[in-house]
């Protein structure tokens, strides 16, 4: 504490707790969490419809509180993982005309057995 006092006729000095000029103090800061707000992240289309649909699902998180984001993120992750897995799956063998590569075990037009004896 200080025992300093201003001289007579000098303007009052404001303290950190009081705004200068006699203006009312600003509202006290709120410690409540802010509501959901979009992050504004641009999602560039990939050209793969199924992947783009999953990425668009991320926009749903923009309107949820933070504790609701995990459900959206897990759903998108599952979907993207399924899309990647489907890329690794080999397509079913399609039988073609004779003489072309066919499914394993299918007879070919060329007999390559060496059982021909003369």
Rosetta blueprint (number, residue, H / E / L):
1 X L
2 X L
3 X L
4 X L
5 X L
6 X L
7 X L
8 X L
9 X L
10 X L
11 X L
12 X L
13 X L
14 X L
15 X L
16 X L
17 X L
18 X L
19 X L
20 X H
21 X H
22 X H
23 X L
24 X L
25 X L
26 X L
27 X L
28 X L
29 X L
30 X L
31 X L
32 X L
33 X L
34 X L
35 X L
36 X L
37 X L
38 X L
39 X L
40 X L
41 X L
42 X L
43 X L
44 X L
45 X L
46 X L
47 X L
48 X L
49 X H
50 X H
51 X H
52 X H
53 X H
54 X H
55 X H
56 X H
57 X H
58 X H
59 X H
60 X H
61 X H
62 X H
63 X H
64 X L
65 X L
66 X H
67 X H
68 X H
69 X H
70 X H
71 X H
72 X H
73 X H
74 X H
75 X H
76 X H
77 X H
78 X H
79 X H
80 X H
81 X H
82 X H
83 X H
84 X H
85 X H
86 X H
87 X H
88 X H
89 X L
90 X L
91 X L
92 X L
93 X L
94 X L
95 X L
96 X L
97 X L
98 X L
99 X L
100 X L
101 X L
102 X L
103 X L
104 X L
105 X L
106 X L
107 X L
108 X L
109 X L
110 X L
111 X L
112 X L
113 X L
114 X L
115 X L
116 X L
117 X L
118 X L
